[in-house]
């Protein structure tokens, strides 16, 4: 390995090539999806929709999907 400094685009290209070589195209995409940066605030949004649903509704929906 070289200790030569490389720009970020070169490093990204080399990394993608290494992933493709070792994992193949399908597994490379699955691996990369782990690092997809979503947007928003999941915790805040989760509370917003959970606060508007009753436990009775949740039970009813669970029974509907179960049977």
Long-range contacts (C-beta under 8 A, 24 or more apart in sequence): none
